[in-house]
């Protein structure tokens, strides 16, 4: 059942694949960087475009 859910989700993602933990972690690291202090009150969706569908 889990594999079916993953396949169904993948089919809805415009980039055609599920993201990797490393891809998500890269954004977490960027936002945690002291140089990112000017970013406030934003919602950044790291989902390969899934939210658009």
Residue pairs with C-beta under 8 A, 6 or more apart in sequence:
6 18
9 18
9 50
10 16
10 17
10 18
12 50
12 53
13 47
13 48
13 49
13 50
13 53
14 48
14 49
14 50
14 52
14 53
15 48
15 49
17 48
18 48
19 46
19 47
19 48
23 46
24 46
27 44
27 46
30 36
31 39
31 44
45 51
